[in-house]
Amino acid sequence: MSQRLRIGSSLFLLILTVFLIQIRCLSPVQARPPAPSASSKILSVWVLGDSLTLGLYASSEETTYRQRLFQALQTEHPGAVRYMLWQSVCTLGGLEKRWDELPGKPDILFIEIGIHALQDGGQPNATGIDDYCIPVPKEVWQERYGAMLDRIQNDAPGVKIVVGTIPWCNWQPDSAFFQEALTYNAWIIAEARKRDIAVADLWSATVNKVDGISTPEQTSIFPPYHGDQFHPNDLGHRRLAETFLQAYWRNAYQIFTPLQTFSR
């Protein structure tokens, strides 16, 4: 090989190497973003739901699904998420009534309702939980659920919403509750998709997983009460939290980078 050819080959390899380095530097990388500065927006996280949002029947405040959500967001990006409002609104009717009473508006909103629609069947509430357990007749439930999502989006422009389907609460497949839950879940999914709202499929994450259901032998967040073979235990609450978070990231809201699942 002549000296001129060797020099030409070396020059070509040098140019190619520089070009590849430049391409690599310009390519997007999956990097963890820096912690928000003091001037970054502080995000308000809301969790609205029923007795599961209240915490039944986790063993502690830290193992409730709502607190897991909040701690995960805080840990991943310290400084951006400093405030969480959670409220047990009990039913869709309760959410309709309580929405305007809540202070401010959320930036991120997780909604978990529907179980009491199965329990009261659209009849006057007989559980005596509180004044917000307002039943909504089955024949108008889907329409009013969609209207409530519209109301939230209009009142809080830009809010990032994740709605949860009804989770499995130890119902047998041949029971009316099991079949009703499938119906209501289809409505929840349909109304959310009409509005490009993220859906956390809590049903699929929990159905027939009895290890996530609380038992009388397990302590609860509200002593002296114990598990009741209906509400989730710590593992059940963990599954709810993970499913909500996965739905949040999967819909590419991109406020934060994806979170890891919980270790316990």
N, C-alpha and C positions, 0 to 999 in steps of 0.2 A: 504494500500500500504506500503510495507516494506521500510525502510530507504534507502536500497541499490537501490531499484527501483526508488524512488524519486530522488536520486542523479543522477542515470543514465538518467532519463528523463530530468532533468535540464541541464545536460551536453550536451545532444543531442540538446536541444533548443538553448543553447549558441552557439554550433558549427554551427547550421543552420543559426542563426542570423548573425554571422560573415561572413559566406559564402555569404548570400544575400547582405550584405553591400559591400563585395568585388566585386560581380557581378555588382552592381549598379555603383560603382566607375569606373569599366572598361567599362561600356556601353557608347556609343557615346551620347552626349547631343546636343540639338539645342541651342547653345550659340552664342551670338554676339561676333565676334572676336575683339581682341584689335585693337586700331588704329595703322596703319602702323608706324614703326619706321623710323627714318631719313634715314636708310640704305635701306628701301624698294624701290622697283622699282616704278618710277613715270610713270603712264600710260597716254598715249596720246589718247584722244577720238576724232574721226572724224565723222562728219555728212555731207554726200554728197547727194544732191538732186536737186529739181527744185524750183519753186516759193513757194511751201509750206515750204521748208527748208529756203528760204529767209525770210519767216515770214508772208506771205499773208494768211489771214488777221486777225492776232492776234491784240489785242489792245495795246500790249507793248512787249518789248524785253523779259521780264520775263515770258510772257504767250505763247511764241512760243514753239513749241514742242521740238525743239533742245535745247533751254535753260532749259526747264524742265528736259530733260534727263541729262544734264550736272549738274544741281543743285542737282538732286536726287543722282547722283553718288558721288558728293562732300560731301553732307550731311551725307550719310550713312557711308562713310569711308573717313573722312578728312585726307588730306595729300597724298593720293595715286593718286588722279585725280586732276591735277593742270592745265591741258592744254586741250583746245578744239579747233579744227579747223573745221569750217563749211564752205561749199562752195556750191553755186548754180551752178551746172554743166548743168542744164536744161534738157539734153537728154542723152541717152546712148552714142551717138556720142560725146557729150560734155564731158562725163566722160572718154571716151577713149582718147580724146585729152588732157584733163587737168590732168590726173592722174600723169604723169611724171613731170608735172610742180609744183606739190604741194611739200612743204618742208618736208623732213623726211618721215616716215611711221607710220601708226597708230598701236596701240595695240588693240583698240576696234573701230569698224567701223559700222556705221549705213548707209544704202543706201536706198534712196527714189527717184526712177525715174520711168517713164513710162507714165505719163499723157500726155506729149507732143507728144508721139508716136501716141496717139489717135487724137490729135489736127492737126497734120500735115499729117497723113496718109502716111508717107514715101515720101512725096513730099518736094521740096525745102522749107526751112523754110521761112515763110512770116510774122512771128510775130515781127521781128525786135528787139528781146529782147537783144541779144548780139551775138558775134561771136561763142559762144559755143553751141548755140541751133542748133546742127547739126543733121538732121534727119537720121534715119536708116531705110531702106526699110523693110516693114513688113515681107517679105519672108525670110530675114536673121536675123531678130531681135533676135529670141530665140538663134540661134547659136552664135551670137556675144555677147549676154548677158552672156552666159555660158563661152565664151572665156575670157570675161572681169573678171569674178570671178576667173578663173584660173590665170590670170595675176596678180590679187591682191594677191592671196595666194602665188604665186611664189615670188613676190617682197617683201612681208611682211610675212615671215614665222611665224606661230603661231598667226597671227591676229585673233581676235574673230569678226566674221562678223554677222550682222543681216540685212537681206534684207527685205524691206517692199513691200507688194503688192500695187497696185494702189488703193488709197482710193476712196470712192464714192464722186463725186463732183456735186450732185444735178441732175444727169441724170435720165430721165424717163426710166422705164424698157423696153419700146418698142423702145428706141432710139438706133441708131447705136453706140454711145459712150458707153452706158451701156453694150451692147453685146461685143464690142471690148475690154472693160476693163476685162471682164471675160476671154477672150482668152489670153490676155497678162498676166493676173494674173496666169493662169494655166502654162504658160511658165516660169514665175519667180519661182513659187513653184517647178516645175520639175527640173530646173537647179540648184536651191539651194539644193534640196534633193540629187541630184547626188553627191554633194560635202560635204554633212553633214553640211550644213550651216543653221543657224536658220532663220526661216521665221516669220515675224510679219504680221499677217493677217489684214492689215489696212482696207481692203474692208469689211470684216465681222463686224469690229468694228464701221463702219460708215454708211453702206448702209441703205438708207431710213430714216436716223436720221436727219431730217431737222433742229432740234434745234442746230446742230453742224455746220450749214452752215452760213456764214456771210451774213448780209443784209446791204443795203445802210444806214440804220439808225445807224449802229454800227461804232464807230471810229476805226481807224486802226493804226498800227505801223508806217505807212507812211502818215502822214497828208500832204495835205488835202484829201487824198484818203480815201474811205470808203469801206465797204464790197460790194461784187459784186454778191452774190447769187451763187457763184461757189467755192471759196476758203473757208477753215474752219475758224470759229471764235475761240474765246478762248476755248470754250467747245470742239470744234472739234480738236484743237491742243492738248488739254489735253488727248483726246482719242488716238490720234496718239502716244503720249509719253508713255502712260500706256501700249499700245499694244506692242510697241518696247521693253519696259522693261520686260514685261511678257514673251515675246518670248526669251529674253536673259537669264532669269533665268530658264525657262522651259527646255532649252537645256543643263542645268547643266554645264555651263562653270565654275562656282565656283570660280570666282575671288572675288566675294563678297557674302554676304548673301542676301536673297530676300528683295526687297524694298516694302514698303507700297504704295498703290495708292495715288494719289494727293488729297488733301482735298478741292481744289478749282480749 
